[in-house]
Amino acid sequence: MFAIIETGGKQYKVQKDDILFVEKLEAEAGETVTLDKVLMTSNDGDVKVGKPYVDGVKVEAEVVAQGKNKKIVVFKFKPKNNFRKKQGHRQPYTKLRITNIMA
């Protein structure tokens, strides 16, 4: 059984016991999060597609960790104007373990 969920403006295909990194959610490590924006589910050929979400289907996930990704460097440069701007960014994330898909 798998489901396609939406969180943080992105879509993810998840199954039970999957580990996934999503945009930061307001939850502490060890807490349980319920994701109710389920776009599609499939259970042994029985496919349900929502308009836009499937009614009555939820995905439970356990928050494993909160963290930040590796630093990226944003460098802006304009020739002949002596303009240089160096900036770093680390995107925060939430690491989830899918515990249950309730259909």
Residue, then its C-alpha position, 0 to 999 in steps of 0.5 A: m500500500f502506498a499514498i501520495i501526500e502533499t506537505g510544504g508545497k511538494q508531493y511525496k510517494v510514501q509507504k509504511d516505514d519510509i524515511l523522508f525529509v520534508e520542509k520544517l514542521e512545528a513538532e518536536a522529535g518523537e512526536t506523531v504528526t498526522l498528514d491529511k492532505v492525501l492526493m492518492t492511495s493504492n492498495d493492491g490495485d484499488v486506486k483512490v484519487g482525490k479531487p483534490y484530496v481523498d476523504g477519510v484517508k490520513v497518514e501518520a508519521e513520527v518525527v525522527a529529527q529536526g535539522k538543517n541541510k548543507k550550506i549553499v553559497v549564493f554569490k551575486f556579481k556584476p561586472k564593471n560595477n565593483f559589485r560582489k555579494k556572498q551569502g550562505h543559506r541552510q534550509p531547515y527540514t524535518k525527518l519523518r518516519i511513516t508509521n501508518i496509512m489509515a484508509 
